[in-house]
Protein backbone atom coordinates (compact mmCIF):
# COMPACT_ATOMS: atom_id res chain seq x y z
CA UNK A 1 0.00 0.00 0.00
CA UNK A 2 1.49 3.33 -1.05
CA UNK A 3 0.06 5.98 1.26
CA UNK A 4 1.90 8.60 -0.80
CA UNK A 5 -0.79 8.45 -3.47
CA UNK A 6 -3.39 11.23 -3.47
CA UNK A 7 -6.98 10.14 -2.82
CA UNK A 8 -7.96 10.98 -6.40
CA UNK A 9 -5.35 8.61 -7.82
CA UNK A 10 -6.50 5.90 -5.44
CA UNK A 11 -10.13 6.38 -6.50
CA UNK A 12 -9.21 6.25 -10.18
CA UNK A 13 -7.15 3.11 -9.67
CA UNK A 14 -10.00 1.52 -7.73
CA UNK A 15 -12.57 2.32 -10.43
CA UNK A 16 -10.24 0.98 -13.13
CA UNK A 17 -9.73 -2.22 -11.14
CA UNK A 18 -13.50 -2.63 -10.74
CA UNK A 19 -14.14 -2.09 -14.45
CA UNK A 20 -11.33 -4.47 -15.38
CA UNK A 21 -12.66 -7.09 -12.99
CA UNK A 22 -16.18 -6.81 -14.43
CA UNK A 23 -14.86 -7.07 -17.99
CA UNK A 24 -12.72 -10.10 -17.10
CA UNK A 25 -15.67 -11.72 -15.34
CA UNK A 26 -17.90 -11.18 -18.40
CA UNK A 27 -15.30 -12.75 -20.70
CA UNK A 28 -14.87 -15.75 -18.42
CA UNK A 29 -18.63 -16.14 -18.08
CA UNK A 30 -19.11 -16.02 -21.87
CA UNK A 31 -16.28 -18.50 -22.42
CA UNK A 32 -17.45 -20.99 -19.79
CA UNK A 33 -21.13 -20.40 -20.55
CA UNK A 34 -20.71 -21.76 -24.09
CA UNK A 35 -19.54 -25.13 -22.82
TIRO-2110 file (N, C-alpha, C; in Angstrom, 1 decimal):
// TIRO-2110
0.8, -1.2, 0.0, N, 1, A
0.0, 0.0, 0.0, CA, 1, A
0.9, 1.2, 0.0, C, 1, A
0.7, 2.1, -1.0, N, 2, A
1.5, 3.3, -1.0, CA, 2, A
0.6, 4.5, -0.6, C, 2, A
0.9, 4.9, 0.7, N, 3, A
0.1, 6.0, 1.3, CA, 3, A
0.5, 7.3, 0.7, C, 3, A
1.5, 7.3, -0.2, N, 4, A
1.9, 8.6, -0.8, CA, 4, A
1.0, 9.0, -1.9, C, 4, A
0.1, 8.1, -2.4, N, 5, A
-0.8, 8.5, -3.5, CA, 5, A
-1.9, 9.4, -3.0, C, 5, A
-2.2, 10.4, -3.8, N, 6, A
-3.4, 11.2, -3.5, CA, 6, A
-4.7, 10.4, -3.5, C, 6, A
-5.7, 10.9, -2.8, N, 7, A
-7.0, 10.1, -2.8, CA, 7, A
-7.6, 10.0, -4.2, C, 7, A
-7.4, 11.0, -5.0, N, 8, A
-8.0, 11.0, -6.4, CA, 8, A
-7.3, 9.8, -7.2, C, 8, A
-6.0, 9.7, -7.1, N, 9, A
-5.4, 8.6, -7.8, CA, 9, A
-5.8, 7.3, -7.3, C, 9, A
-6.0, 7.2, -6.0, N, 10, A
-6.5, 5.9, -5.4, CA, 10, A
-7.9, 5.6, -5.9, C, 10, A
-8.8, 6.6, -6.0, N, 11, A
-10.1, 6.4, -6.5, CA, 11, A
-10.1, 6.0, -8.0, C, 11, A
-9.3, 6.6, -8.8, N, 12, A
-9.2, 6.3, -10.2, CA, 12, A
-8.7, 4.8, -10.3, C, 12, A
-7.7, 4.5, -9.6, N, 13, A
-7.1, 3.1, -9.7, CA, 13, A
-8.2, 2.1, -9.2, C, 13, A
-9.0, 2.4, -8.2, N, 14, A
-10.0, 1.5, -7.7, CA, 14, A
-11.1, 1.3, -8.8, C, 14, A
-11.5, 2.4, -9.4, N, 15, A
-12.6, 2.3, -10.4, CA, 15, A
-12.1, 1.5, -11.6, C, 15, A
-10.8, 1.7, -12.0, N, 16, A
-10.2, 1.0, -13.1, CA, 16, A
-10.2, -0.5, -12.8, C, 16, A
-9.8, -0.8, -11.6, N, 17, A
-9.7, -2.2, -11.1, CA, 17, A
-11.1, -2.9, -11.2, C, 17, A
-12.1, -2.1, -10.7, N, 18, A
-13.5, -2.6, -10.7, CA, 18, A
-14.0, -2.9, -12.2, C, 18, A
-13.7, -1.9, -13.1, N, 19, A
-14.1, -2.1, -14.5, CA, 19, A
-13.4, -3.3, -15.1, C, 19, A
-12.1, -3.4, -14.8, N, 20, A
-11.3, -4.5, -15.4, CA, 20, A
-11.8, -5.8, -14.9, C, 20, A
-12.2, -5.9, -13.6, N, 21, A
-12.7, -7.1, -13.0, CA, 21, A
-14.0, -7.5, -13.6, C, 21, A
-14.9, -6.5, -13.8, N, 22, A
-16.2, -6.8, -14.4, CA, 22, A
-16.0, -7.3, -15.9, C, 22, A
-15.1, -6.7, -16.6, N, 23, A
-14.9, -7.1, -18.0, CA, 23, A
-14.3, -8.5, -18.0, C, 23, A
-13.3, -8.8, -17.1, N, 24, A
-12.7, -10.1, -17.1, CA, 24, A
-13.8, -11.1, -16.7, C, 24, A
-14.6, -10.8, -15.8, N, 25, A
-15.7, -11.7, -15.3, CA, 25, A
-16.6, -12.0, -16.5, C, 25, A
-17.0, -11.0, -17.3, N, 26, A
-17.9, -11.2, -18.4, CA, 26, A
-17.3, -12.1, -19.4, C, 26, A
-16.0, -11.9, -19.7, N, 27, A
-15.3, -12.7, -20.7, CA, 27, A
-15.3, -14.2, -20.2, C, 27, A
-14.9, -14.4, -19.0, N, 28, A
-14.9, -15.8, -18.4, CA, 28, A
-16.3, -16.4, -18.4, C, 28, A
-17.3, -15.6, -18.1, N, 29, A
-18.6, -16.1, -18.1, CA, 29, A
-19.1, -16.5, -19.5, C, 29, A
-18.7, -15.7, -20.5, N, 30, A
-19.1, -16.0, -21.9, CA, 30, A
-18.4, -17.3, -22.3, C, 30, A
-17.1, -17.4, -22.0, N, 31, A
-16.3, -18.5, -22.4, CA, 31, A
-16.8, -19.8, -21.8, C, 31, A
-17.0, -19.8, -20.5, N, 32, A
-17.4, -21.0, -19.8, CA, 32, A
-18.9, -21.3, -20.1, C, 32, A
-19.7, -20.2, -20.3, N, 33, A
-21.1, -20.4, -20.6, CA, 33, A
-21.4, -21.2, -21.8, C, 33, A
-20.5, -21.1, -22.8, N, 34, A
-20.7, -21.8, -24.1, CA, 34, A
-20.5, -23.3, -24.0, C, 34, A
-19.8, -23.7, -23.0, N, 35, A
-19.5, -25.1, -22.8, CA, 35, A
-20.8, -25.9, -22.4, C, 35, A
END
